[in-house]
Structure formats: structure tokens, C-alpha cells
Amino acid sequence: MNYNEALEKFRLLFENKMSEDEAKNFLIHLYENEESAIEIAAAAQVMREHSIKLKVPSDLQDKLIDNCGTGGDKSNTFNISTTVSLLLASGGSYVAKHGNRSITSKSGSADMLEALGINLHLNPAEQVKMLEDTGFCFIFAQNHHPAMKYIMPIRKSLTHRTIFNILGPLTNPAGVKKQLIGVFSPDYVKRITDALVMLDSKKAMVVSSLDGMDEISIESDTKAAFYDGENIKEMIINPNDYGLAGKKSNLLGGDAKENAKITLSILNGEKGDRRNIVILNTAAGLLVDNKVNDLKTGIEMAEYLIDSGKAKEKLNQIIKVSELF
């Protein structure tokens, strides 16, 4: 399919103009042929068209960043990317965190943030106000993609994943143009980066570790693609190069309350592998958001944000402001 053909197909799907069998066969065909960058970009564009968007002022729009994983890596880790998002906000980033409740794990980003005491039940205008006041807001995916009601029953009827397991990070309703995205398979790193370029992203890094995480790993190499706004550079990130190597087995999480405790312990200065993976992934986010020029400097900044107490202060501010709505 070329881009326009893919757009037409996905518009029929999102507007419920395909029969159930047609929709099912379409999704199976995409899965079996391993979705192309063109198909991923077209699907994301149509999903964005049908979303309930945030009306973000233009001066704030250019500052927004999201860090989000596809999920589906079955690693059962604590909420790494959500913890990273809090550090990014404490470093001056404007984080529009797109996420949901638990789907493939015991605790989704929404579950963990609620356990920390953050009020997530905000309308789009209040979400924008949170961004302006704190540099952080959570965008509850299930409240912003109403067209998915037609598609969810079809997804659930299939025994394997679909393209919708890829699209979440690409369909942020705030229209972010800077993103750190983790994917469940290294095979999709370049494809998703190419899709982001088609979707007019300004800067992005897509990562997938060779030990099966949708994060930058501390135990193995991670395949990454970095788009600087002009060119895509493919690379391998080795945690040993940054003194942050550790064991994936030390990253296991639990339910929302347990994961909230882990995040708090990291923000309170606990050392170890959980801190290390948060620091390494925060460094990548800071690089995407133009806060640093390389991962080494990003690591130093991430360590400072924790050790100075700025990350904990930011969390407390986010909790306090969210309670005003």
C-alpha cells in the first residue's frame, strides 16, 4: 500500500465502515506482513484525526515532549518510563505523558501515577493548565480515542497483537513533536523512526533492547535510532560505556502501590539498578529535548535532578496542583 491507500483503509476502519470480517482480515494481513513504516504512519495520522485533542498554545506546543513505550515486552518491570517522565519535568521539560491503565502489566502508567497521589481526572483544558503550571500532565488514552470503541472488540477477538500495539506512542493528543519511544522489538526501531519522520516529528529517539525491553537496558545492548530533525542515525547503546550496567532481574515491579513505592525510593536517592535504568533513559529524553548534547551529559544531569531533590520537589508540585482541579 502507498500512503494514500493506507489512509483510505484506516479511515474506513476508524469510521466503522468495514464489516467485522473485513476489519479482522485487514489487521491480520498487516500483522502477518509486518507493518511497514508507511502503514504505521498512515494509521497514526488517522488515529490522531479521530482523537480528542488538547488545545495547546503555539508557544507551548513547540516545547512538548513525550516518553512512552509500546508495552508488550512482558518484562514485568516497574514503571520506568513514567518515572523518567517525572525527572524530565524536573529538568525543565514540558512532558505531555500519554498513557493508560494496565494492559500487559500489573501497573500501567495511570495506575502508578494515581497511587502516587496525582489526580488524573482532568479535562483537556485542565490538562493544558497542568502543563503550563507544572511542566507535566497525564493524557489518559482511553478518554481521548473514542473511535477505538469500534476496534477494541476486533482486537480482543484476535490471538496475536495488532498494529494498535504499536500506535499508542505515535498518537499523543497534545500533538507532541519530540519523543522518546520504546518498542517491544528491535525490528521495529527504524520503521517507527521512519514513520515519525513522515508524521513531521522534530526530534526523536526510538529504542529497543536486545534483552527484550521497550527501554534502554542496563543488562544488554539497546538498538536505537536518533532523528535530529534532519537525519536518522542508527546506534547501539551499551550500558557498560556509561558505568550503568546491571541486572534486569533487579527491575521487577508489582502492582501500582508497589511501583509507586519504587519510584519514590528512586526519587529519595536510593542507589542501584533501578536508579541506573531511570538515569540512562532520562539522559536519552534530555537529549531528545535539547537539554543536553550527549548521553554522558544527560546522565550527569539526571543524577543531579535526583540528588538535589529537584525530582522529588517536582512530583510534590504535580500532586498539589492536580488536586486543585
C-alpha positions, -999 to +999 in steps of 0.1 A: +000+000+000+011+035-007+004+063+019-029+074+004-042+039+001-033+032+037-050+064+048-082+053+030-082+019+046-076+032+081-103+058+077-128+031+068-117+012+099-119+041+123-153+053+109-167+017+113-173+014+076-156-021+074-175-052+083-161-071+112-146-098+089-130-071+067-115-053+097-102-086+112-087-097+079-071-063+074-054-063+108-043-099+103-028-091+069-008-062+084+005-084+113+015-113+091+033-090+067+050-070+095+036-034+093+056-010+071+067+025+081+041+038+056+013+018+072+023+027+107+024+065+098-009+064+080-026+045+109-012+070+134-023+100+113-059+087+111-059+078+148-048+114+155-075+128+133-102+109+153-088+118+188-100+144+213-071+169+212-056+193+237-057+229+226-021+238+234-009+274+228+016+275+200+044+287+222+039+257+245+033+233+216+069+235+204+082+227+239+063+195+244+079+161+247+065+126+255+084+094+265+063+063+261+067+026+254+046+004+233+044-021+261+041-058+253+077-066+262+065-089+291+094-078+313+072-071+343+094-042+354+084-012+375+070+019+357+104+030+343+092+055+316+067+071+339+094+077+365+116+091+337+088+115+328+089+130+363+126+135+361+123+152+327+097+176+341+120+184+370+147+193+344+126+219+327+109+197+300+072+200+293+060+164+294+027+155+279+026+119+291+003+098+270-007+065+288-033+042+300-042+017+327-026-017+329-029-038+298+001-061+296+015-055+331+003-053+367+005-015+367+000+009+338+013+045+340-021+057+350-023+032+379+011+042+392+006+079+390-027+076+408-010+056+435+015+085+439-015+108+446-018+126+413-054+134+402-057+122+366-094+130+361-088+163+342-105+175+310-083+187+281-083+224+292-072+214+327-045+192+312-031+222+293-033+242+326-013+215+343+013+216+316+016+254+319+018+254+357+040+223+363+056+212+330+037+179+333+003+164+325-011+129+320-032+123+290-055+093+297-055+075+264-089+058+269-105+093+272-091+107+240-096+080+214-134+074+212-132+057+178-114+028+194-148+016+207-153+001+172-120-015+171-114-029+206-138-059+202-120-069+170-086-066+186-097-087+215-110-114+192-075-120+177-049-142+194-019-120+184-010-084+187-022-058+161-009-025+147-026-009+176+000-023+200+024+000+181+003+031+177+000+044+213+032+064+215+026+078+180-009+092+187-004+117+216-035+141+215-013+170+225+005+168+192+040+164+206+068+167+181+096+154+203+095+119+216+115+091+232+097+059+223+104+023+234+093-006+213+089-043+220+111-055+191+144-042+177+129-050+142+106-020+145+131+006+157+140+020+122+104+015+109+089+036+137+116+063+133+108+065+096+071+068+105+078+096+129+097+115+101+066+111+079+045+125+107+066+156+109+084+150+142+111+175+151+133+152+171+130+116+183+148+085+196+133+051+193+148+023+214+145-015+219+169-036+239+183-069+228+172-085+260+135-077+252+127-044+269+110-013+254+135+008+272+173+013+271+185-017+291+212-019+318+219-055+311+223-057+273+229-036+243+200-015+231+193-008+194+184+028+189+176+053+161+181+090+167+164+116+145+178+151+149+153+168+127+173+162+095+190+128+096+184+094+112+214+079+130+212+042+140+233+032+170+239+007+197+238+019+234+259-002+257+253+005+295+289-005+302+301+026+284+284+048+309+290+028+341+254+019+345+254-019+338+232-040+360+207-069+361+173-069+345+161-092+373+165-063+398+140-042+379+109-063+386+078-044+397+045-052+412+011-036+415+005+002+413+012+007+450+045-013+449+056+005+418+048+039+433+070+029+463+098+020+439+095+054+421+095+073+455+126+053+467+144+063+435+134+100+439+145+098+475+180+088+464+181+050+465+211+037+446+212+006+425+200-008+392+165+007+394+181+042+397+206+034+369+179+024+343+159+056+351+190+077+348+200+062+315+166+066+299+162+101+313+195+110+297+180+099+263+149+121+270+170+151+278+190+146+246+158+145+226+145+176+243+177+196+235+186+199+272+220+182+266+242+174+237+251+138+245+241+109+267+270+113+291+260+149+300+224+137+302+234+111+328+251+138+349+220+160+347+197+131+356+218+123+386+217+159+397+179+161+394+176+132+418+204+140+442+195+177+445+159+168+454+145+186+423+128+155+410+110+149+444+100+185+446+086+183+411+065+153+420+051+171+451+042+201+430+024+180+404+004+163+431-005+196+447-015+213+415-035+183+403-056+184+435-068+219+426-090+207+398 
